[in-house]
Amino acid sequence: MPPYQALIQLIAADQEQAMTLNIPSDYESVLNEAVNSGAFANQEEALRHALELLAKERKSSVRSTATIADDADEWAMRFRAWAANHPSVPVLVDDSRESIYEGRGL
């Protein structure tokens, strides 16, 4: 094992399966600092917290993509309802070049 990496063994609580991760020394330092600061009881707790944040972040990004689509559908539905509540104008507007520049001497 290279000196710049530490090994962490994770055991799933319900399955008794072990997972070995190679943690670069800079991340090991982050874990140790978190434990030494008193924020976590041990490295396992700090790593679990980091994984929970990752899971929330991934869930949030998936949800935000769906929310954007839902928001677009909602906006379109509300816009159509707004437009439908306005009276239609039965008169056609003459937007020909002649009518636009009428009286300007061109």
C-alpha positions in Angstrom: 0.0 0.0 0.0 1.4 3.4 -1.0 2.2 5.7 2.0 -0.2 8.4 0.8 -3.3 6.2 1.1 -5.1 4.8 4.0 -7.4 1.9 4.0 -10.9 2.1 5.4 -13.0 -1.0 5.8 -16.8 -0.5 5.7 -19.1 -3.3 6.9 -22.7 -3.0 6.0 -24.7 -3.3 9.2 -27.4 -5.5 7.8 -25.4 -7.7 5.4 -22.0 -8.3 7.0 -20.3 -7.4 3.7 -17.0 -5.6 3.8 -15.9 -2.9 1.4 -12.3 -1.6 1.4 -11.7 1.9 0.1 -8.4 3.5 -0.7 -8.6 7.0 0.8 -6.0 9.6 -0.4 -4.1 11.2 2.5 -5.7 14.6 2.0 -9.2 13.1 2.6 -7.9 11.0 5.5 -6.7 14.3 7.0 -10.2 15.8 6.5 -11.7 12.8 8.3 -9.1 13.0 11.1 -9.7 16.8 11.5 -13.4 16.3 11.8 -12.9 13.6 14.5 -10.3 15.7 16.3 -12.6 18.7 16.3 -15.1 16.7 18.3 -17.8 16.9 15.5 -17.7 13.1 15.1 -16.9 10.3 17.5 -14.7 8.4 14.9 -13.8 8.3 11.2 -16.6 5.9 10.4 -19.2 8.4 11.7 -17.6 11.2 9.7 -17.5 9.1 6.6 -21.2 8.1 7.1 -22.1 11.8 7.4 -20.2 12.5 4.1 -22.0 9.7 2.4 -25.4 10.9 3.7 -24.6 14.4 2.2 -23.7 12.8 -1.1 -26.9 10.8 -1.2 -29.0 14.0 -0.4 -27.1 15.9 -3.1 -27.8 13.2 -5.7 -31.4 12.9 -4.7 -31.8 16.7 -4.9 -30.3 16.9 -8.4 -32.6 14.2 -9.7 -35.6 15.9 -8.0 -34.6 19.4 -9.4 -34.6 18.0 -13.0 -38.1 16.6 -12.5 -39.2 19.8 -10.8 -38.0 21.9 -13.8 -40.1 19.8 -16.1 -43.0 20.0 -13.8 -42.6 23.8 -13.5 -42.5 24.2 -17.2 -45.7 22.2 -17.6 -47.3 24.1 -14.8 -46.3 27.4 -16.4 -47.6 26.4 -19.8 -50.9 25.3 -18.3 -51.3 28.6 -16.3 -50.3 30.7 -19.4 -53.0 28.9 -21.5 -55.6 29.5 -18.8 -54.6 33.2 -18.6 -54.8 33.5 -22.4 -58.2 31.8 -22.5 -59.6 34.3 -20.0 -58.9 37.2 -22.4 -61.5 38.1 -25.0 -60.6 37.4 -28.6 -60.6 40.3 -31.0 -62.7 39.6 -34.0 -61.1 42.4 -36.0 -58.1 41.7 -38.1 -55.3 44.2 -37.9 -53.9 45.5 -41.1 -50.1 45.2 -40.7 -49.2 45.7 -44.3 -46.3 48.0 -45.1 -48.7 50.6 -46.6 -50.8 50.8 -43.4 -47.7 51.0 -41.2 -46.2 53.9 -43.1 -49.4 55.6 -44.1 -49.2 59.4 -43.9 -45.4 59.5 -43.7 -44.9 60.5 -47.3 -42.9 57.4 -48.2 
